[in-house]
Amino acid sequence: MLDIEGLKVSFGEREVLKGVDIHLERGDALSIIGESGAGKTTLAMSIMGLLNGGCSGRIVLQGRDILEMGESRRREIRGDVMAMVFQNVEDALDPVYTISDQIEEAILVHHPMDKDRLRLRVDHLLIQVGLNREKGDAYPHQLSGGERQRALIAMALANDPQVLILDEPTASLDAMTKAEILGLLRESMRDRIGLVVTHDISAASRISNRMAVLYSGRILEMGDTEEVLARPLHPYTRGLLRSSPNMITTKDLQGIPGRMNSGVKGCPFHPRCTQHQQRCTFELPELRDVGGRMIACHRGGIVPLLEVRGLCRSFGPLKAVDGVDLNLCEGETLALVGESGSGKTTLARMIMGLTRLDSGEICLEGEPLEARSKEFYRRVQMIYQNPRESISHRMNVAEAIMEPLDVQGLGRSREKLERVLDEVELSSDPEFLNRYSHHLSGGEAQRVAIARALILDPKLLIADEPTSALDSSVQAKILRLLMDLQEKRGLAILLVTHDLALARKVSDRMAVMKGGKILEEGLTSDLLAHPLHQYTRELMESASGVDDDGVQVKARRQVEREGDCIEEQSFEVCRRPGTWQRMIRWMRSS
């Protein structure tokens, strides 16, 4: 058992670790993730007793506090009871000794034995990590990066330690070698206490069963690895996941605004947090249990912003919206997808108060909305499908953008105008500001509409087909703009669209709507990888042009129009462009 209680580490006046608490038992593998400078390596080195800085708190292993031990006793357990695989392979291996010599040295320091037995032990370790005697007799410079990493692991395992610490164990390795090393490490930590220090979240997910998120010397979130990755509760954890490339997530990468500052008071993350409150600036949050997860956040983690319960709206006998339930969290993008007439825009207009509710409830930040006040429209704004129709042709650009300030009685502000123009990448030149909507291109008009929505600093944007009338190049710029604004401002976005490919690139979650009902909802990556409803599969088929059997939809429909009666299962078509034309010619000739 390894217990870390209130661990603090300082280098001079700079405090790097500010009270870390971790409890690990045999079989636990805990990954520590976070940005550079969070204190991850300092934590690993303090456990090993390799720091020159001042340490306080407790690190209890086998009932004894490592911080209270003398250096001679630390040397006895270092490399024997606990061992570490260091980050920099080049510095960790001695270039003038063979790999076997270095493994032998690691054994003999703690367990003297005869030469034959020692050789058998070294050979066994080399085989265990996927090397052989020939590689063992080589010098470090004669091995590849992956082989040198295996050699370091063999040295760490030489005395069968109870605690194995890994500092960036797969840094600079190619994908194939990385996969092999991760498999080896996962097997090596099976009956030990494992601590993995890494910024590579994909690596952490494959070798650890628990995960802790470290920021500026404090743990902000800790829990089961799968749960943390599937449903991050702290805004910082979500930011790390959004900025980490992987083969599962479909949304484009987003960063975290600002940079780490270890000298702030209150919550260490509050200068970069988009949902912080006044309390966060002066009061430090405690790490406490929130639904089985340890979270350090005054608001209990990411807060729900919009909640929709049982929304219904009928137009005569037609049920446009039929018992819809939706949740949207702060800083999240939810894509509402479906074909025309499915009820998407009606639902959006009901949330905005532009279409009345027959029944149901809408809550904003936990408060039921009985009527739409001016305060509501400061927090919620809508970007309409056709920007030219949503902007008065009697107003120039400056007047159109600042009109919401007039409606709210806030007074016109040149500073706010220039700020939002800069955010949407439009010119603040007087010549441009005096233009009218019919003088603008489609992309410029949409940016003006977005600037108009942003000038009140809303928390929620409802975007109804915001790029449907734009060419692909301008569409890409507008979508990138919305994602950047979400990153900087923490905007929640409800994106109404019929374009599944577009929703795939920008949304965190997706809800599929048809006939006024939500048929399926979930993480975008999960929903697209494993659609449960037939309608979702049909939408994906239409978007990709390929059906479930791998047959191109366009080719099949072309054949049907030509009157050829051919079973769909009797052929399979490559997805390369132009293949369906060649296939039709082949079938005609046959």
C-alpha positions in Angstrom: 0.0 0.0 0.0 1.2 3.5 -0.9 -0.3 6.5 0.9 0.5 10.1 0.0 -1.0 12.6 2.3 -0.8 16.4 2.0 2.4 16.3 -0.1 4.0 19.7 -0.6 7.2 20.4 -2.6 8.9 23.7 -2.8 12.0 24.9 -4.6 13.0 28.1 -2.8 9.9 30.3 -2.7 8.2 28.4 -5.6 5.7 25.8 -4.4 5.3 23.1 -7.0 3.1 20.6 -5.2 0.5 22.1 -2.9 -1.1 19.3 -1.0 -1.5 16.1 -3.0 -3.4 13.1 -1.5 -3.3 9.7 -3.2 -4.1 6.2 -1.9 -2.9 3.2 -3.9 -3.1 -0.5 -3.3 -1.5 -3.6 -5.0 -3.0 -3.9 -8.5 -3.8 -0.2 -8.8 -2.4 1.7 -11.8 -2.9 5.4 -11.5 -2.1 7.8 -14.4 -1.2 11.4 -13.6 -2.1 13.7 -16.5 -1.8 17.4 -17.0 0.1 20.1 -18.9 3.8 20.6 -18.7 4.6 22.4 -15.4 1.7 20.9 -13.5 4.1 19.0 -11.1 3.7 15.5 -12.5 7.4 14.6 -12.6 8.0 16.3 -9.3 5.5 14.0 -7.7 7.2 10.9 -9.2 10.6 12.1 -8.1 9.5 12.9 -4.6 8.1 9.4 -4.1 11.5 8.0 -5.2 13.3 10.4 -2.8 15.3 12.0 -5.6 14.4 15.7 -5.0 16.7 18.4 -3.6 13.7 20.6 -2.9 11.8 20.9 0.4 9.2 18.2 0.9 6.5 18.1 3.6 3.5 15.8 4.2 3.7 12.0 4.2 4.6 9.3 1.7 3.9 6.0 3.5 5.1 2.8 1.9 5.0 -0.5 3.8 4.0 1.4 6.9 7.1 3.7 6.8 7.2 7.3 5.8 9.8 7.8 3.0 10.2 11.5 3.9 11.4 10.6 7.4 13.9 8.0 6.2 17.6 8.6 6.0 19.3 8.6 2.6 20.9 5.2 3.2 17.5 3.6 3.8 16.1 5.3 0.7 18.9 3.9 -1.4 18.1 0.4 -0.1 14.5 0.5 -1.2 15.1 2.6 -4.4 15.5 0.2 -7.3 14.4 -2.7 -5.1 11.0 -2.1 -3.4 10.2 0.7 -5.8 11.7 1.5 -9.2 11.3 4.1 -11.9 11.5 4.3 -15.7 12.8 7.7 -16.5 11.6 10.0 -19.2 14.9 10.7 -21.0 16.2 7.3 -22.3 19.5 8.8 -23.5 20.4 10.1 -20.0 19.2 7.1 -18.1 21.4 4.6 -19.9 25.2 4.6 -19.6 26.8 4.7 -23.1 30.0 2.9 -22.1 28.3 -0.2 -20.6 26.3 -2.9 -22.4 22.6 -3.4 -21.6 23.3 -6.6 -19.8 26.0 -5.0 -17.7 23.5 -2.2 -16.6 20.8 -4.7 -15.7 23.3 -6.8 -13.8 24.4 -3.7 -11.8 20.8 -3.0 -10.9 20.5 -6.5 -9.5 23.8 -6.7 -7.7 23.4 -3.4 -5.8 20.5 -5.0 -3.8 20.9 -8.8 -4.2 24.5 -10.2 -4.6 24.4 -13.6 -6.4 26.8 -15.9 -8.3 27.6 -15.3 -12.0 25.5 -18.1 -13.5 22.4 -17.3 -11.5 22.9 -13.6 -12.4 23.2 -14.4 -16.1 20.0 -16.5 -16.0 18.1 -13.6 -14.3 19.3 -11.1 -16.9 18.4 -13.4 -19.8 14.9 -13.9 -18.3 14.4 -10.1 -18.0 15.5 -9.6 -21.5 13.1 -12.1 -22.8 10.3 -10.7 -20.6 10.7 -7.3 -22.2 11.0 -8.7 -25.8 14.8 -8.6 -26.2 17.4 -11.3 -26.5 21.0 -12.0 -25.4 22.4 -10.4 -28.5 20.6 -7.2 -27.8 21.7 -7.4 -24.2 25.3 -7.5 -25.3 24.8 -4.4 -27.4 25.5 -0.8 -26.3 22.7 1.7 -26.0 23.6 3.5 -29.2 23.3 0.3 -31.1 19.6 -0.1 -30.2 16.5 1.6 -31.6 14.5 3.9 -29.4 11.9 1.2 -28.6 14.6 -1.3 -27.7 16.3 1.2 -25.4 12.9 1.8 -23.7 12.6 -2.0 -23.2 16.0 -2.1 -21.7 15.0 0.6 -19.1 11.9 -1.4 -18.3 14.1 -4.5 -17.7 16.3 -2.5 -15.3 13.2 -1.3 -13.4 11.8 -4.8 -13.1 15.2 -6.3 -12.2 14.4 -6.8 -8.5 10.6 -7.3 -8.9 9.6 -4.0 -7.2 6.3 -3.5 -5.5 5.9 0.0 -6.9 6.7 0.9 -10.5 6.8 4.5 -11.6 6.8 5.4 -15.3 7.7 9.0 -16.4 6.5 9.6 -20.0 7.1 5.9 -20.9 6.2 6.3 -24.6 7.5 9.7 -25.4 9.0 10.0 -29.0 8.0 6.4 -29.9 6.3 5.5 -33.2 2.8 4.2 -33.0 3.7 0.5 -33.5 6.5 0.5 -30.9 4.3 2.5 -28.6 1.6 -0.1 -28.7 4.1 -2.9 -28.0 5.6 -1.0 -25.0 2.2 -0.2 -23.6 1.2 -3.8 -23.8 4.5 -4.7 -22.0 3.9 -2.1 -19.3 0.3 -3.1 -18.7 1.4 -6.7 -18.1 4.3 -5.5 -15.9 2.0 -3.6 -13.5 -0.5 -6.4 -13.1 0.4 -7.3 -9.5 2.1 -4.0 -8.5 1.3 -0.5 -7.6 1.7 1.5 -10.8 2.1 5.3 -11.2 2.2 6.6 -14.8 3.2 10.2 -15.3 2.3 11.3 -18.8 0.7 14.0 -21.0 -0.3 11.3 -23.5 -3.9 10.6 -22.6 -4.3 7.7 -25.0 -1.3 6.0 -23.4 -2.7 6.6 -19.9 -6.0 5.1 -21.0 -4.4 1.8 -22.1 -2.3 1.0 -19.0 -4.1 2.6 -16.0 -7.4 1.8 -14.3 -7.5 5.1 -12.4 -6.7 8.6 -13.5 -5.8 11.8 -11.7 -5.7 15.3 -13.3 -3.0 17.5 -11.9 -3.0 21.3 -12.4 -0.6 23.8 -10.8 0.4 21.3 -8.1 -3.2 20.3 -7.1 -5.4 17.4 -8.1 -8.6 18.7 -9.7 -10.2 15.4 -10.7 -9.6 11.7 -9.9 -11.6 8.6 -10.7 -11.9 5.5 -12.8 -10.0 6.0 -16.1 -12.9 4.9 -18.4 -15.4 7.2 -16.6 -13.1 10.2 -16.6 -12.4 9.9 -20.3 -16.0 9.2 -21.2 -17.6 11.9 -18.9 -15.1 14.4 -17.6 -16.6 16.5 -14.8 -14.0 19.2 -14.4 -13.7 21.9 -17.0 -9.9 21.4 -17.1 -10.2 17.7 -17.7 -12.6 18.4 -20.6 -10.1 20.9 -22.0 -7.3 18.4 -21.9 -9.4 15.8 -23.7 -10.5 18.3 -26.4 -6.9 19.2 -27.0 -5.6 15.6 -27.2 -5.6 13.9 -30.6 -7.0 10.3 -30.7 -8.6 7.9 -33.2 -12.0 8.0 -31.5 -13.1 11.6 -31.1 -14.6 13.1 -34.3 -14.6 16.7 -33.1 -11.7 19.0 -34.2 -9.1 19.8 -31.6 -9.6 22.7 -29.3 -7.2 24.2 -26.8 -7.5 25.7 -23.3 -7.5 29.6 -23.2 -4.7 31.3 -21.3 -1.7 29.6 -19.6 -1.0 28.1 -16.2 -0.1 30.5 -13.4 1.0 28.9 -10.1 0.7 32.2 -8.2 -3.0 32.7 -8.3 -5.2 32.7 -5.2 -8.4 30.6 -4.9 -9.0 27.9 -7.4 -5.8 27.5 -9.4 -7.7 27.1 -12.7 -10.1 30.0 -12.3 -8.2 32.5 -14.6 -8.8 30.0 -17.5 -12.1 28.6 -16.4 -15.2 29.9 -18.4 -17.7 29.0 -15.6 -15.9 30.6 -12.6 -17.7 32.6 -10.0 -16.5 35.3 -7.6 -15.9 32.7 -4.9 -13.4 30.9 -7.1 -11.1 33.9 -7.1 -10.3 33.8 -3.4 -11.4 30.4 -1.9 -9.6 27.2 -2.6 -11.9 24.3 -3.5 -11.6 21.0 -1.6 -11.2 17.7 -3.4 -14.5 16.0 -2.6 -16.6 13.1 -3.8 -19.2 14.0 -6.4 -21.1 11.0 -7.6 -18.2 8.6 -7.1 -15.6 11.0 -8.6 -13.2 13.2 -6.7 -13.6 16.8 -7.9 -12.0 20.1 -6.8 -14.6 22.6 -8.0 -16.9 25.0 -6.1 -19.6 24.3 -8.7 -19.2 20.5 -8.5 -17.7 20.3 -12.0 -19.2 21.2 -15.4 -22.6 22.7 -14.8 -25.8 22.1 -16.8 -26.8 25.3 -18.7 -29.9 24.4 -20.6 -32.5 21.7 -19.6 -35.5 20.9 -21.7 -38.2 18.6 -20.3 -41.2 17.2 -22.2 -41.5 20.0 -24.8 -44.5 19.7 -27.1 -45.9 21.9 -29.8 -48.6 21.1 -32.3 -49.9 23.0 -35.4 -53.4 21.6 -35.8 -53.1 17.8 -36.1 -49.4 18.0 -36.8 -47.1 17.4 -33.8 -44.0 19.4 -34.7 -42.3 18.8 -31.3 -43.5 15.8 -29.4 -42.1 15.3 -25.8 -38.5 16.4 -26.3 -35.9 16.1 -23.5 -32.5 17.7 -23.9 -29.6 18.8 -21.7 -26.8 21.1 -22.7 -23.8 21.8 -20.4 -21.7 24.9 -20.1 -19.1 25.1 -22.9 -20.6 22.2 -24.8 -21.7 21.8 -28.4 -24.9 19.8 -29.0 -25.8 19.1 -32.6 -29.5 18.6 -33.4 -29.6 16.7 -36.6 -32.4 15.4 -38.9 -34.0 16.0 -42.2 -36.1 19.0 -43.1 -39.5 19.0 -41.3 -38.2 17.0 -38.3 -39.0 19.8 -35.9 -35.4 21.1 -35.3 -36.0 24.8 -36.0 -39.4 24.7 -34.1 -37.6 23.4 -31.0 -34.9 26.1 -31.3 -37.6 28.8 -31.6 -39.4 27.4 -28.6 -36.3 27.7 -26.5 -35.8 31.3 -27.7 -39.5 32.1 -26.9 -40.3 32.8 -30.5 -42.8 29.9 -30.6 -45.1 29.2 -27.7 -45.1 25.9 -25.8 -48.1 23.6 -25.6 -46.5 21.8 -22.7 -43.1 21.1 -21.1 -40.5 23.0 -19.2 -37.3 24.9 -20.1 -34.7 25.6 -17.4 -31.7 27.9 -17.8 -28.9 27.4 -15.2 -31.4 25.5 -13.1 -34.1 28.2 -13.1 -37.4 27.5 -14.9 -38.2 30.0 -17.7 -41.8 31.3 -17.2 -41.3 34.3 -19.5 -38.4 35.7 -21.6 -36.9 38.7 -19.9 -34.2 41.1 -21.1 -31.8 39.2 -18.8 -32.7 35.9 -20.7 -31.7 37.5 -24.0 -28.4 38.7 -22.5 -27.6 35.0 -21.8 -29.1 33.4 -24.9 -28.8 34.5 -28.4 -29.7 33.0 -31.8 -27.9 32.9 -35.1 -30.5 32.5 -37.8 -30.3 30.5 -41.0 -30.4 33.5 -43.4 -28.3 36.4 -42.0 -29.7 38.9 -44.5 -33.2 38.4 -43.3 -32.2 38.6 -39.6 -30.4 42.0 -40.2 -32.5 45.0 -41.0 -31.6 46.4 -44.5 -32.1 49.9 -43.0 -29.1 49.5 -40.7 -25.5 49.6 -41.5 -23.0 47.1 -40.0 -22.2 49.2 -36.9 -25.9 49.9 -36.2 -26.9 46.3 -36.7 -24.2 44.9 -34.3 -24.9 47.5 -31.6 -28.7 47.3 -31.8 -28.9 44.6 -29.0 -27.1 47.1 -26.7 -29.8 49.7 -27.4 -32.6 47.2 -26.8 -31.0 46.2 -23.4 -30.5 49.8 -22.5 -26.8 49.3 -22.0 -25.7 52.2 -24.3 -23.5 51.9 -27.3 -19.9 51.0 -26.7 -17.2 51.5 -29.4 -14.9 49.2 -27.3 -17.4 46.3 -27.4 -18.0 46.8 -31.1 -14.3 46.7 -31.9 -13.8 43.6 -29.6 -16.5 41.5 -31.3 -15.4 42.6 -34.7 -11.9 41.4 -33.9 -13.3 38.1 -32.6 -15.3 37.4 -35.8 -12.4 38.7 -37.9 -14.1 41.7 -39.5 -12.7 45.1 -40.1 -13.4 48.1 -37.8 -12.7 50.5 -40.7 -15.4 53.2 -41.0 -15.9 52.3 -44.7 -16.9 48.8 -43.7 -19.0 49.8 -40.7 -21.1 52.1 -42.9 -22.0 49.3 -45.3 -25.5 47.8 -45.4 -26.4 44.1 -45.5 -26.9 44.0 -49.2 -23.4 45.2 -49.7 -21.9 42.2 -47.9 -20.8 38.8 -49.1 -22.5 35.8 -47.6 -19.6 35.1 -45.3 -19.4 38.7 -44.1 -23.2 38.9 -43.5 -22.9 35.7 -41.3 -20.0 37.1 -39.4 -22.0 40.3 -38.7 -24.9 38.2 -37.5 -22.5 36.3 -35.1 -21.0 39.6 -33.9 -24.5 40.9 -33.2 -25.3 37.8 -31.1 -22.0 38.0 -29.2 -22.0 41.7 -28.2 -24.2 40.9 -25.2 -21.7 38.3 -24.0 -24.2 35.4 -24.0 -23.5 31.9 -22.5 -25.6 30.0 -25.0 -25.7 30.4 -28.8 -28.5 28.7 -30.8 -27.2 28.4 -34.4 -29.9 27.4 -36.9 -28.2 26.1 -40.1 -25.6 28.9 -39.8 -23.6 27.8 -42.9 -26.2 26.2 -45.1 -26.1 29.1 -47.7 -22.3 29.4 -47.7 -19.7 27.8 -50.0 -17.5 25.2 -48.4 -14.5 27.5 -47.9 -16.5 30.2 -46.1 -18.4 27.5 -44.2 -15.1 26.1 -42.9 -14.1 29.6 -41.7 -17.4 30.2 -39.9 -17.4 26.8 -38.1 -13.7 27.4 -37.1 -14.8 30.8 -35.8 -17.6 29.3 -33.7 -15.2 26.7 -32.2 -12.6 29.3 -31.4 -15.3 31.5 -29.7 -16.4 28.5 -27.7 -12.8 27.9 -26.6 -12.2 31.5 -25.6 -15.6 32.3 -24.1 -16.8 29.0 -22.9 -19.9 29.3 -25.1 -22.5 26.5 -25.1 -23.8 26.0 -28.7 -27.0 24.3 -29.8 -26.3 23.6 -33.5 -29.3 22.9 -35.6 -28.3 21.2 -38.9 -29.2 18.6 -41.4 -25.5 18.1 -42.3 -24.2 15.0 -40.4 -20.7 15.5 -41.7 -20.6 19.1 -40.3 -22.1 18.0 -37.0 -19.4 15.3 -36.8 -16.6 17.9 -36.9 -17.9 20.5 -34.4 -20.1 18.7 -31.8 -19.4 17.0 -28.5 -22.8 15.3 -28.5 -25.5 14.7 -31.1 -29.3 14.3 -30.9 -31.1 12.8 -33.9 -34.6 14.1 -34.4 -37.4 12.9 -36.6 -41.2 13.6 -36.5 -40.8 15.9 -33.6 -39.1 13.2 -31.4 -35.5 12.6 -30.3 -34.7 9.1 -31.6 -31.1 8.8 -30.4 -28.7 10.9 -28.4 -25.1 10.5 -27.1 -21.5 11.4 -27.6 -20.9 12.2 -31.3 -18.1 9.7 -31.6 -20.1 6.9 -30.0 -23.3 7.6 -31.9 -21.6 7.6 -35.3 -19.4 4.6 -34.5 -22.4 2.5 -33.2 -25.7 4.0 -34.3 -28.6 2.1 -32.6 -31.6 3.5 -34.5 -32.3 2.7 -38.2 -33.0 6.3 -39.0 -29.5 7.3 -37.8 -28.0 4.6 -40.0 -30.0 6.0 -42.9 -28.7 9.5 -42.2 -25.1 8.2 -42.1 -25.7 6.3 -45.4 -27.0 9.4 -47.1 -24.1 11.5 -45.8 -21.4 9.1 -46.8 -22.9 7.8 -50.0 -22.3 4.2 -48.9 -24.8 1.8 -47.3 -24.2 -0.8 -44.6 -23.1 -3.4 -47.1 -20.4 -1.1 -48.5 -22.3 -0.4 -51.7 -22.3 3.2 -53.0 -25.8 4.6 -52.7 -25.4 6.7 -55.8 -24.4 3.6 -57.9 -27.3 1.6 -56.6 -29.8 4.3 -57.3 -28.4 4.9 -60.8 -28.8 1.2 -61.5 -32.4 1.3 -60.3 -33.1 4.2 -62.6 -31.6 2.4 -65.5 -34.0 -0.5 -64.8 -31.4 -3.1 -64.1 -32.6 -5.7 -61.6 -29.6 -6.7 -59.6 -29.5 -7.9 -56.0 -27.7 -5.4 -53.7 -25.7 -8.2 -52.1 -24.4 -9.5 -55.3 -21.7 -6.9 -55.7 -19.5 -4.6 -53.6 -18.0 -1.4 -54.7 -14.8 0.4 -53.8 -15.3 3.9 -52.3 -12.9 5.5 -54.8 -14.5 8.3 -56.9 -15.6 7.2 -60.3 -16.0 3.5 -59.4 -19.8 3.5 -59.7 -19.6 4.6 -63.3 -17.2 1.8 -64.2 -19.4 -0.7 -62.4 -22.5 0.4 -64.3 -20.7 0.0 -67.6 -19.5 -3.4 -66.6 -23.0 -4.6 -65.6 -24.4 -3.3 -68.9 -21.7 -5.2 -70.9 -22.4 -8.3 -68.9 
